[in-house]
Amino acid sequence: MIRRAFLACLLVLALPAQAQSVKLKAHEIDALLSGNTAVGKWDGTAYRQFFDADGTTIYAQAGARSTRGQWRIDADKDEYQSLWPRDSDWEGWFVMEWDGTFYWVSKKTPPTPFKLLEGEQLVSP
């Protein structure tokens, strides 16, 4: 009996730790996005979005005209917020990280994965 319990403990300890999702804090979101480009798919369409340190952001999709907006971090809510030309108010998103992948998360949409490229990379190589 003791031998089985010991073997069970060894088995549990030998299993890899399960990855957990982590909600990024405001300062982490700022460091992640500022001066960099997010790349992913939105509603099935590939996009690139650059986050300038001055608070402007550019959203680009192939075959469409780029859109310039504004972005900021709400430190009280630990969320990224954006404001686009046709918006009347800022829209907020949590940024989550799970197993090396980042996700945009809101109450309106399912978690949407994205990768980050260093610097401004609105045009794919």
BASE-707556 format. One record per atom (N, C-alpha, C, O, CB): residue number from 1; x, y, z; atom name. Coordinates in steps of 0.1 Angstrom, whole numbers, plus 5000, padded with zeros to 4 digits. Glycine has a CB too. Example, Ala and Ser with C-alpha at 12.3 -4.5 7.8 and 13.67 -1.06 7.14 Angstrom:
! BASE-707556
ATOM	1	5132	4943	5078	N $
ATOM	1	5123	4955	5078	CA $
ATOM	1	5132	4967	5078	C $
ATOM	1	5142	4967	5085	O $
ATOM	1	5113	4955	5090	CB $
ATOM	2	5128	4978	5071	N $
ATOM	2	5137	4989	5071	CA $
ATOM	2	5129	5000	5079	C $
ATOM	2	5134	5011	5080	O $
ATOM	2	5141	4994	5057	CB $
//
This chain:
! BASE-707556
ATOM	1	5008	4988	5000	N $
ATOM	1	5000	5000	5000	CA $
ATOM	1	5009	5013	5000	C $
ATOM	1	5007	5022	4992	O $
ATOM	1	4991	5000	5012	CB $
ATOM	2	5019	5013	5009	N $
ATOM	2	5028	5024	5009	CA $
ATOM	2	5035	5025	4996	C $
ATOM	2	5038	5036	4991	O $
ATOM	2	5037	5023	5021	CB $
ATOM	3	5039	5014	4991	N $
ATOM	3	5047	5014	4978	CA $
ATOM	3	5038	5020	4967	C $
ATOM	3	5043	5028	4959	O $
ATOM	3	5051	5000	4975	CB $
ATOM	4	5025	5016	4967	N $
ATOM	4	5016	5022	4956	CA $
ATOM	4	5015	5037	4958	C $
ATOM	4	5015	5045	4948	O $
ATOM	4	5003	5015	4957	CB $
ATOM	5	5013	5042	4970	N $
ATOM	5	5012	5056	4973	CA $
ATOM	5	5025	5063	4969	C $
ATOM	5	5024	5074	4963	O $
ATOM	5	5009	5059	4988	CB $
ATOM	6	5036	5057	4972	N $
ATOM	6	5049	5063	4968	CA $
ATOM	6	5050	5064	4952	C $
ATOM	6	5054	5074	4947	O $
ATOM	6	5061	5055	4974	CB $
ATOM	7	5046	5053	4946	N $
ATOM	7	5047	5053	4931	CA $
ATOM	7	5037	5063	4925	C $
ATOM	7	5040	5070	4915	O $
ATOM	7	5044	5039	4926	CB $
ATOM	8	5025	5065	4931	N $
ATOM	8	5016	5075	4926	CA $
ATOM	8	5021	5089	4928	C $
ATOM	8	5019	5097	4919	O $
ATOM	8	5002	5073	4934	CB $
ATOM	9	5028	5091	4939	N $
ATOM	9	5034	5105	4941	CA $
ATOM	9	5045	5107	4931	C $
ATOM	9	5046	5118	4926	O $
ATOM	9	5040	5106	4955	CB $
ATOM	10	5053	5097	4928	N $
ATOM	10	5064	5099	4918	CA $
ATOM	10	5057	5102	4904	C $
ATOM	10	5063	5110	4897	O $
ATOM	10	5072	5086	4917	CB $
ATOM	11	5047	5095	4901	N $
ATOM	11	5040	5097	4888	CA $
ATOM	11	5035	5111	4887	C $
ATOM	11	5037	5118	4877	O $
ATOM	11	5029	5087	4886	CB $
ATOM	12	5028	5116	4897	N $
ATOM	12	5023	5130	4897	CA $
ATOM	12	5034	5140	4896	C $
ATOM	12	5033	5150	4889	O $
ATOM	12	5015	5132	4910	CB $
ATOM	13	5045	5138	4903	N $
ATOM	13	5056	5147	4902	CA $
ATOM	13	5063	5147	4889	C $
ATOM	13	5069	5157	4885	O $
ATOM	13	5066	5144	4913	CB $
ATOM	14	5063	5135	4882	N $
ATOM	14	5069	5134	4869	CA $
ATOM	14	5061	5140	4858	C $
ATOM	14	5067	5143	4847	O $
ATOM	14	5072	5120	4867	CB $
ATOM	15	5048	5142	4860	N $
ATOM	15	5040	5148	4849	CA $
ATOM	15	5044	5163	4847	C $
ATOM	15	5047	5170	4857	O $
ATOM	15	5025	5147	4852	CB $
ATOM	16	5044	5168	4835	N $
ATOM	16	5047	5182	4833	CA $
ATOM	16	5036	5191	4839	C $
ATOM	16	5024	5187	4839	O $
ATOM	16	5048	5185	4817	CB $
ATOM	17	5040	5202	4843	N $
ATOM	17	5031	5212	4849	CA $
ATOM	17	5021	5216	4838	C $
ATOM	17	5026	5219	4827	O $
ATOM	17	5038	5224	4855	CB $
ATOM	18	5009	5218	4841	N $
ATOM	18	4999	5222	4832	CA $
ATOM	18	5001	5238	4830	C $
ATOM	18	5002	5245	4839	O $
ATOM	18	4985	5219	4836	CB $
ATOM	19	5000	5242	4817	N $
ATOM	19	5001	5256	4814	CA $
ATOM	19	4988	5263	4819	C $
ATOM	19	4977	5257	4818	O $
ATOM	19	5003	5259	4799	CB $
ATOM	20	4990	5275	4824	N $
ATOM	20	4978	5283	4829	CA $
ATOM	20	4978	5296	4821	C $
ATOM	20	4988	5301	4817	O $
ATOM	20	4979	5285	4844	CB $
ATOM	21	4966	5300	4819	N $
ATOM	21	4964	5313	4812	CA $
ATOM	21	4967	5324	4823	C $
ATOM	21	4964	5323	4835	O $
ATOM	21	4950	5315	4806	CB $
ATOM	22	4973	5335	4818	N $
ATOM	22	4977	5346	4827	CA $
ATOM	22	4971	5359	4821	C $
ATOM	22	4974	5362	4809	O $
ATOM	22	4992	5347	4829	CB $
ATOM	23	4964	5366	4829	N $
ATOM	23	4959	5380	4824	CA $
ATOM	23	4971	5389	4827	C $
ATOM	23	4975	5391	4838	O $
ATOM	23	4946	5384	4832	CB $
ATOM	24	4975	5396	4816	N $
ATOM	24	4986	5406	4818	CA $
ATOM	24	4982	5418	4825	C $
ATOM	24	4970	5423	4824	O $
ATOM	24	4992	5409	4804	CB $
ATOM	25	4991	5424	4833	N $
ATOM	25	4988	5436	4840	CA $
ATOM	25	4991	5448	4831	C $
ATOM	25	4997	5446	4820	O $
ATOM	25	4998	5437	4853	CB $
ATOM	26	4986	5460	4834	N $
ATOM	26	4987	5471	4826	CA $
ATOM	26	5002	5474	4821	C $
ATOM	26	5004	5476	4809	O $
ATOM	26	4982	5484	4833	CB $
ATOM	27	5012	5473	4830	N $
ATOM	27	5025	5476	4826	CA $
ATOM	27	5031	5465	4817	C $
ATOM	27	5039	5468	4808	O $
ATOM	27	5034	5477	4839	CB $
ATOM	28	5026	5453	4818	N $
ATOM	28	5030	5442	4809	CA $
ATOM	28	5024	5444	4795	C $
ATOM	28	5031	5442	4785	O $
ATOM	28	5026	5429	4815	CB $
ATOM	29	5012	5448	4795	N $
ATOM	29	5005	5451	4782	CA $
ATOM	29	5013	5462	4774	C $
ATOM	29	5015	5461	4762	O $
ATOM	29	4990	5454	4783	CB $
ATOM	30	5016	5473	4782	N $
ATOM	30	5023	5484	4776	CA $
ATOM	30	5036	5480	4770	C $
ATOM	30	5040	5484	4759	O $
ATOM	30	5024	5495	4786	CB $
ATOM	31	5044	5472	4778	N $
ATOM	31	5057	5468	4774	CA $
ATOM	31	5056	5458	4762	C $
ATOM	31	5064	5459	4753	O $
ATOM	31	5064	5461	4785	CB $
ATOM	32	5046	5450	4762	N $
ATOM	32	5043	5441	4751	CA $
ATOM	32	5040	5448	4737	C $
ATOM	32	5046	5445	4727	O $
ATOM	32	5032	5431	4754	CB $
ATOM	33	5031	5457	4738	N $
ATOM	33	5025	5464	4726	CA $
ATOM	33	5033	5476	4721	C $
ATOM	33	5035	5477	4709	O $
ATOM	33	5011	5468	4728	CB $
ATOM	34	5038	5484	4730	N $
ATOM	34	5044	5497	4726	CA $
ATOM	34	5056	5495	4717	C $
ATOM	34	5066	5489	4720	O $
ATOM	34	5049	5504	4739	CB $
ATOM	35	5054	5501	4704	N $
ATOM	35	5065	5500	4694	CA $
ATOM	35	5065	5487	4687	C $
ATOM	35	5075	5485	4679	O $
ATOM	35	5078	5502	4701	CB $
ATOM	36	5055	5478	4688	N $
ATOM	36	5055	5465	4682	CA $
ATOM	36	5043	5463	4673	C $
ATOM	36	5034	5471	4673	O $
ATOM	36	5056	5454	4692	CB $
ATOM	37	5043	5452	4666	N $
ATOM	37	5032	5448	4657	CA $
ATOM	37	5026	5435	4661	C $
ATOM	37	5033	5425	4662	O $
ATOM	37	5037	5448	4642	CB $
ATOM	38	5012	5435	4662	N $
ATOM	38	5005	5423	4665	CA $
ATOM	38	5001	5417	4651	C $
ATOM	38	4997	5424	4642	O $
ATOM	38	4992	5426	4674	CB $
ATOM	39	5002	5404	4650	N $
ATOM	39	4998	5397	4638	CA $
ATOM	39	4989	5385	4642	C $
ATOM	39	4991	5378	4651	O $
ATOM	39	5011	5391	4631	CB $
ATOM	40	4978	5384	4634	N $
ATOM	40	4968	5373	4637	CA $
ATOM	40	4957	5373	4626	C $
ATOM	40	4959	5378	4615	O $
ATOM	40	4962	5375	4651	CB $
ATOM	41	4946	5367	4630	N $
ATOM	41	4934	5366	4621	CA $
ATOM	41	4923	5372	4629	C $
ATOM	41	4920	5368	4641	O $
ATOM	41	4931	5352	4616	CB $
ATOM	42	4915	5381	4623	N $
ATOM	42	4903	5386	4629	CA $
ATOM	42	4891	5383	4620	C $
ATOM	42	4891	5387	4608	O $
ATOM	42	4904	5402	4631	CB $
ATOM	43	4882	5376	4625	N $
ATOM	43	4871	5371	4617	CA $
ATOM	43	4875	5363	4605	C $
ATOM	43	4870	5364	4594	O $
ATOM	43	4861	5382	4613	CB $
ATOM	44	4886	5356	4606	N $
ATOM	44	4891	5348	4595	CA $
ATOM	44	4900	5355	4585	C $
ATOM	44	4906	5348	4576	O $
ATOM	44	4880	5342	4588	CB $
ATOM	45	4903	5368	4587	N $
ATOM	45	4911	5376	4578	CA $
ATOM	45	4924	5380	4585	C $
ATOM	45	4924	5385	4596	O $
ATOM	45	4903	5388	4573	CB $
ATOM	46	4935	5377	4578	N $
ATOM	46	4948	5381	4584	CA $
ATOM	46	4949	5396	4586	C $
ATOM	46	4945	5404	4577	O $
ATOM	46	4960	5376	4575	CB $
ATOM	47	4955	5400	4597	N $
ATOM	47	4958	5414	4600	CA $
ATOM	47	4971	5416	4606	C $
ATOM	47	4978	5407	4611	O $
ATOM	47	4946	5420	4609	CB $
ATOM	48	4975	5429	4606	N $
ATOM	48	4987	5434	4613	CA $
ATOM	48	4983	5447	4619	C $
ATOM	48	4976	5455	4613	O $
ATOM	48	5000	5436	4603	CB $
ATOM	49	4987	5449	4632	N $
ATOM	49	4984	5461	4639	CA $
ATOM	49	4996	5466	4646	C $
ATOM	49	5002	5459	4654	O $
ATOM	49	4972	5460	4648	CB $
ATOM	50	5001	5479	4643	N $
ATOM	50	5012	5485	4649	CA $
ATOM	50	5008	5494	4660	C $
ATOM	50	4998	5502	4658	O $
ATOM	50	5021	5492	4638	CB $
ATOM	51	5015	5494	4671	N $
ATOM	51	5011	5502	4683	CA $
ATOM	51	5023	5512	4685	C $
ATOM	51	5033	5508	4692	O $
ATOM	51	5009	5493	4695	CB $
ATOM	52	5022	5524	4681	N $
ATOM	52	5032	5534	4682	CA $
ATOM	52	5032	5538	4697	C $
ATOM	52	5022	5539	4703	O $
ATOM	52	5030	5546	4673	CB $
ATOM	53	5044	5541	4702	N $
ATOM	53	5046	5546	4716	CA $
ATOM	53	5039	5559	4718	C $
ATOM	53	5036	5562	4730	O $
ATOM	53	5060	5547	4719	CB $
ATOM	54	5036	5566	4708	N $
ATOM	54	5029	5579	4709	CA $
ATOM	54	5014	5578	4711	C $
ATOM	54	5007	5588	4712	O $
ATOM	54	5032	5588	4698	CB $
ATOM	55	5009	5566	4711	N $
ATOM	55	4994	5563	4713	CA $
ATOM	55	4986	5562	4700	C $
ATOM	55	4974	5560	4700	O $
ATOM	55	4989	5575	4720	CB $
ATOM	56	4993	5562	4688	N $
ATOM	56	4986	5559	4676	CA $
ATOM	56	4987	5545	4672	C $
ATOM	56	4997	5538	4676	O $
ATOM	56	4991	5569	4664	CB $
ATOM	57	4978	5539	4665	N $
ATOM	57	4978	5526	4661	CA $
ATOM	57	4973	5525	4647	C $
ATOM	57	4965	5532	4642	O $
ATOM	57	4970	5516	4670	CB $
ATOM	58	4979	5516	4639	N $
ATOM	58	4975	5514	4625	CA $
ATOM	58	4971	5499	4623	C $
ATOM	58	4979	5490	4627	O $
ATOM	58	4987	5518	4615	CB $
ATOM	59	4959	5497	4618	N $
ATOM	59	4954	5484	4615	CA $
ATOM	59	4954	5481	4600	C $
ATOM	59	4949	5489	4593	O $
ATOM	59	4940	5482	4621	CB $
ATOM	60	4960	5470	4596	N $
ATOM	60	4962	5468	4582	CA $
ATOM	60	4958	5453	4578	C $
ATOM	60	4961	5444	4585	O $
ATOM	60	4976	5470	4577	CB $
ATOM	61	4950	5452	4568	N $
ATOM	61	4946	5439	4562	CA $
ATOM	61	4950	5439	4547	C $
ATOM	61	4948	5450	4541	O $
ATOM	61	4931	5436	4564	CB $
ATOM	62	4954	5428	4542	N $
ATOM	62	4957	5427	4527	CA $
ATOM	62	4944	5431	4519	C $
ATOM	62	4933	5426	4522	O $
ATOM	62	4962	5413	4524	CB $
ATOM	63	4946	5439	4509	N $
ATOM	63	4935	5443	4500	CA $
ATOM	63	4926	5453	4506	C $
ATOM	63	4915	5456	4500	O $
ATOM	63	4927	5431	4497	CB $
ATOM	64	4929	5459	4517	N $
ATOM	64	4920	5469	4523	CA $
ATOM	64	4928	5481	4527	C $
ATOM	64	4941	5480	4529	O $
ATOM	64	4913	5463	4535	CB $
ATOM	65	4922	5492	4528	N $
ATOM	65	4929	5504	4532	CA $
ATOM	65	4932	5504	4547	C $
ATOM	65	4923	5500	4555	O $
ATOM	65	4920	5517	4529	CB $
ATOM	66	4944	5508	4551	N $
ATOM	66	4947	5508	4565	CA $
ATOM	66	4939	5518	4573	C $
ATOM	66	4935	5528	4568	O $
ATOM	66	4962	5511	4567	CB $
ATOM	67	4937	5515	4586	N $
ATOM	67	4930	5524	4595	CA $
ATOM	67	4939	5529	4606	C $
ATOM	67	4946	5521	4612	O $
ATOM	67	4917	5517	4600	CB $
ATOM	68	4938	5542	4608	N $
ATOM	68	4946	5548	4619	CA $
ATOM	68	4937	5551	4631	C $
ATOM	68	4926	5557	4629	O $
ATOM	68	4954	5561	4615	CB $
ATOM	69	4941	5547	4643	N $
ATOM	69	4933	5549	4655	CA $
ATOM	69	4942	5553	4666	C $
ATOM	69	4953	5557	4664	O $
ATOM	69	4925	5537	4659	CB $
ATOM	70	4937	5552	4678	N $
ATOM	70	4944	5555	4690	CA $
ATOM	70	4944	5543	4700	C $
ATOM	70	4934	5536	4699	O $
ATOM	70	4938	5568	4697	CB $
ATOM	71	4954	5542	4708	N $
ATOM	71	4954	5532	4718	CA $
ATOM	71	4960	5537	4731	C $
ATOM	71	4967	5547	4731	O $
ATOM	71	4962	5520	4713	CB $
ATOM	72	4956	5530	4741	N $
ATOM	72	4960	5534	4755	CA $
ATOM	72	4959	5522	4764	C $
ATOM	72	4953	5512	4760	O $
ATOM	72	4953	5546	4761	CB $
ATOM	73	4964	5523	4776	N $
ATOM	73	4963	5512	4786	CA $
ATOM	73	4956	5518	4798	C $
ATOM	73	4959	5529	4803	O $
ATOM	73	4977	5507	4790	CB $
ATOM	74	4945	5511	4802	N $
ATOM	74	4938	5516	4814	CA $
ATOM	74	4944	5508	4826	C $
ATOM	74	4942	5496	4828	O $
ATOM	74	4923	5513	4813	CB $
ATOM	75	4952	5515	4834	N $
ATOM	75	4959	5508	4845	CA $
ATOM	75	4949	5503	4856	C $
ATOM	75	4952	5493	4863	O $
ATOM	75	4969	5518	4851	CB $
ATOM	76	4938	5510	4858	N $
ATOM	76	4928	5505	4868	CA $
ATOM	76	4922	5492	4864	C $
ATOM	76	4918	5484	4872	O $
ATOM	76	4918	5516	4870	CB $
ATOM	77	4920	5490	4851	N $
ATOM	77	4913	5478	4846	CA $
ATOM	77	4922	5468	4840	C $
ATOM	77	4918	5457	4837	O $
ATOM	77	4903	5482	4835	CB $
ATOM	78	4935	5471	4840	N $
ATOM	78	4945	5462	4833	CA $
ATOM	78	4941	5458	4820	C $
ATOM	78	4940	5446	4817	O $
ATOM	78	4948	5450	4843	CB $
ATOM	79	4938	5468	4811	N $
ATOM	79	4933	5464	4798	CA $
ATOM	79	4939	5474	4787	C $
ATOM	79	4941	5485	4790	O $
ATOM	79	4918	5464	4797	CB $
ATOM	80	4940	5468	4775	N $
ATOM	80	4943	5476	4763	CA $
ATOM	80	4930	5482	4758	C $
ATOM	80	4919	5476	4759	O $
ATOM	80	4950	5467	4752	CB $
ATOM	81	4930	5495	4754	N $
ATOM	81	4918	5501	4749	CA $
ATOM	81	4922	5508	4735	C $
ATOM	81	4933	5513	4733	O $
ATOM	81	4913	5512	4759	CB $
ATOM	82	4912	5508	4726	N $
ATOM	82	4914	5514	4713	CA $
ATOM	82	4902	5523	4710	C $
ATOM	82	4891	5521	4715	O $
ATOM	82	4916	5503	4702	CB $
ATOM	83	4905	5533	4702	N $
ATOM	83	4895	5542	4697	CA $
ATOM	83	4897	5544	4682	C $
ATOM	83	4908	5549	4678	O $
ATOM	83	4895	5556	4704	CB $
ATOM	84	4887	5540	4674	N $
ATOM	84	4888	5541	4659	CA $
ATOM	84	4880	5552	4654	C $
ATOM	84	4871	5557	4661	O $
ATOM	84	4884	5528	4653	CB $
ATOM	85	4882	5557	4642	N $
ATOM	85	4875	5569	4636	CA $
ATOM	85	4860	5569	4638	C $
ATOM	85	4854	5579	4640	O $
ATOM	85	4878	5571	4622	CB $
ATOM	86	4853	5557	4636	N $
ATOM	86	4839	5557	4637	CA $
ATOM	86	4833	5554	4651	C $
ATOM	86	4821	5553	4653	O $
ATOM	86	4833	5547	4627	CB $
ATOM	87	4842	5551	4661	N $
ATOM	87	4838	5548	4674	CA $
ATOM	87	4835	5561	4682	C $
ATOM	87	4840	5571	4680	O $
ATOM	87	4850	5541	4681	CB $
ATOM	88	4825	5559	4691	N $
ATOM	88	4821	5570	4700	CA $
ATOM	88	4828	5569	4713	C $
ATOM	88	4829	5579	4721	O $
ATOM	88	4806	5571	4701	CB $
ATOM	89	4833	5557	4717	N $
ATOM	89	4840	5556	4730	CA $
ATOM	89	4851	5545	4729	C $
ATOM	89	4851	5537	4719	O $
ATOM	89	4829	5551	4740	CB $
ATOM	90	4860	5545	4738	N $
ATOM	90	4871	5536	4739	CA $
ATOM	90	4865	5522	4741	C $
ATOM	90	4856	5520	4749	O $
ATOM	90	4881	5540	4750	CB $
ATOM	91	4871	5512	4734	N $
ATOM	91	4867	5498	4737	CA $
ATOM	91	4879	5491	4743	C $
ATOM	91	4890	5492	4739	O $
ATOM	91	4863	5491	4723	CB $
ATOM	92	4876	5483	4754	N $
ATOM	92	4886	5476	4761	CA $
ATOM	92	4888	5462	4759	C $
ATOM	92	4878	5455	4756	O $
ATOM	92	4884	5479	4776	CB $
ATOM	93	4900	5457	4760	N $
ATOM	93	4903	5443	4758	CA $
ATOM	93	4913	5439	4768	C $
ATOM	93	4923	5446	4771	O $
ATOM	93	4909	5440	4743	CB $
ATOM	94	4911	5427	4774	N $
ATOM	94	4922	5421	4782	CA $
ATOM	94	4932	5414	4773	C $
ATOM	94	4928	5410	4762	O $
ATOM	94	4916	5411	4793	CB $
ATOM	95	4944	5413	4777	N $
ATOM	95	4954	5406	4770	CA $
ATOM	95	4958	5394	4779	C $
ATOM	95	4962	5396	4790	O $
ATOM	95	4967	5415	4766	CB $
ATOM	96	4957	5382	4774	N $
ATOM	96	4960	5370	4781	CA $
ATOM	96	4972	5363	4774	C $
ATOM	96	4974	5365	4762	O $
ATOM	96	4947	5360	4782	CB $
ATOM	97	4979	5355	4782	N $
ATOM	97	4990	5347	4776	CA $
ATOM	97	4988	5333	4781	C $
ATOM	97	4985	5331	4793	O $
ATOM	97	5004	5353	4781	CB $
ATOM	98	4988	5324	4772	N $
ATOM	98	4987	5310	4776	CA $
ATOM	98	4996	5301	4767	C $
ATOM	98	4995	5301	4755	O $
ATOM	98	4972	5305	4774	CB $
ATOM	99	5005	5295	4773	N $
ATOM	99	5015	5286	4767	CA $
ATOM	99	5022	5293	4755	C $
ATOM	99	5024	5287	4745	O $
ATOM	99	5007	5274	4761	CB $
ATOM	100	5027	5305	4758	N $
ATOM	100	5035	5312	4748	CA $
ATOM	100	5027	5320	4737	C $
ATOM	100	5033	5326	4729	O $
ATOM	100	5044	5303	4741	CB $
ATOM	101	5014	5319	4737	N $
ATOM	101	5005	5326	4728	CA $
ATOM	101	4997	5337	4735	C $
ATOM	101	4992	5335	4746	O $
ATOM	101	4996	5316	4720	CB $
ATOM	102	4996	5348	4728	N $
ATOM	102	4988	5359	4734	CA $
ATOM	102	4974	5359	4728	C $
ATOM	102	4972	5355	4717	O $
ATOM	102	4995	5373	4731	CB $
ATOM	103	4965	5364	4736	N $
ATOM	103	4951	5365	4731	CA $
ATOM	103	4944	5378	4735	C $
ATOM	103	4947	5383	4746	O $
ATOM	103	4943	5353	4738	CB $
ATOM	104	4936	5383	4725	N $
ATOM	104	4927	5394	4728	CA $
ATOM	104	4915	5388	4735	C $
ATOM	104	4910	5378	4729	O $
ATOM	104	4924	5403	4715	CB $
ATOM	105	4910	5394	4746	N $
ATOM	105	4898	5388	4752	CA $
ATOM	105	4888	5399	4756	C $
ATOM	105	4892	5409	4762	O $
ATOM	105	4902	5380	4765	CB $
ATOM	106	4876	5397	4752	N $
ATOM	106	4865	5407	4756	CA $
ATOM	106	4853	5399	4759	C $
ATOM	106	4852	5387	4756	O $
ATOM	106	4863	5418	4745	CB $
ATOM	107	4842	5406	4764	N $
ATOM	107	4830	5400	4766	CA $
ATOM	107	4822	5397	4753	C $
ATOM	107	4813	5389	4753	O $
ATOM	107	4821	5408	4776	CB $
ATOM	108	4826	5404	4742	N $
ATOM	108	4818	5403	4730	CA $
ATOM	108	4823	5392	4720	C $
ATOM	108	4816	5388	4712	O $
ATOM	108	4819	5416	4723	CB $
ATOM	109	4836	5389	4722	N $
ATOM	109	4842	5379	4712	CA $
ATOM	109	4849	5368	4719	C $
ATOM	109	4853	5370	4731	O $
ATOM	109	4851	5387	4702	CB $
ATOM	110	4851	5357	4713	N $
ATOM	110	4859	5346	4719	CA $
ATOM	110	4874	5350	4719	C $
ATOM	110	4878	5359	4712	O $
ATOM	110	4857	5333	4711	CB $
ATOM	111	4882	5344	4728	N $
ATOM	111	4896	5347	4728	CA $
ATOM	111	4902	5346	4714	C $
ATOM	111	4900	5336	4707	O $
ATOM	111	4904	5338	4738	CB $
ATOM	112	4910	5356	4710	N $
ATOM	112	4915	5357	4696	CA $
ATOM	112	4930	5357	4697	C $
ATOM	112	4936	5367	4702	O $
ATOM	112	4910	5369	4689	CB $
ATOM	113	4937	5347	4692	N $
ATOM	113	4952	5346	4694	CA $
ATOM	113	4959	5356	4684	C $
ATOM	113	4954	5359	4674	O $
ATOM	113	4956	5332	4691	CB $
ATOM	114	4971	5360	4689	N $
ATOM	114	4979	5369	4681	CA $
ATOM	114	4994	5366	4685	C $
ATOM	114	4997	5362	4696	O $
ATOM	114	4975	5384	4682	CB $
ATOM	115	5002	5370	4676	N $
ATOM	115	5017	5369	4678	CA $
ATOM	115	5022	5383	4678	C $
ATOM	115	5016	5392	4671	O $
ATOM	115	5024	5360	4668	CB $
ATOM	116	5033	5385	4684	N $
ATOM	116	5039	5399	4683	CA $
ATOM	116	5052	5399	4676	C $
ATOM	116	5061	5390	4678	O $
ATOM	116	5041	5404	4698	CB $
ATOM	117	5054	5409	4667	N $
ATOM	117	5066	5411	4660	CA $
ATOM	117	5073	5424	4665	C $
ATOM	117	5066	5433	4668	O $
ATOM	117	5064	5412	4644	CB $
ATOM	118	5086	5423	4666	N $
ATOM	118	5093	5435	4671	CA $
ATOM	118	5093	5446	4661	C $
ATOM	118	5096	5444	4649	O $
ATOM	118	5107	5431	4675	CB $
ATOM	119	5090	5458	4666	N $
ATOM	119	5090	5470	4657	CA $
ATOM	119	5078	5471	4648	C $
ATOM	119	5068	5464	4650	O $
ATOM	119	5102	5470	4649	CB $
ATOM	120	5079	5481	4639	N $
ATOM	120	5068	5483	4629	CA $
ATOM	120	5070	5474	4617	C $
ATOM	120	5079	5475	4610	O $
ATOM	120	5067	5498	4625	CB $
ATOM	121	5060	5464	4616	N $
ATOM	121	5061	5455	4605	CA $
ATOM	121	5047	5453	4599	C $
ATOM	121	5041	5442	4599	O $
ATOM	121	5066	5441	4610	CB $
ATOM	122	5042	5464	4594	N $
ATOM	122	5029	5464	4588	CA $
ATOM	122	5029	5457	4574	C $
ATOM	122	5018	5452	4570	O $
ATOM	122	5024	5478	4586	CB $
ATOM	123	5040	5456	4568	N $
ATOM	123	5041	5449	4555	CA $
ATOM	123	5049	5436	4557	C $
ATOM	123	5060	5436	4563	O $
ATOM	123	5049	5458	4544	CB $
ATOM	124	5043	5425	4553	N $
ATOM	124	5049	5412	4555	CA $
ATOM	124	5061	5411	4546	C $
ATOM	124	5061	5416	4534	O $
ATOM	124	5039	5400	4553	CB $
ATOM	125	5072	5405	4551	N $
ATOM	125	5084	5403	4542	CA $
ATOM	125	5082	5394	4530	C $
ATOM	125	5091	5392	4523	O $
ATOM	125	5095	5398	4551	CB $
//
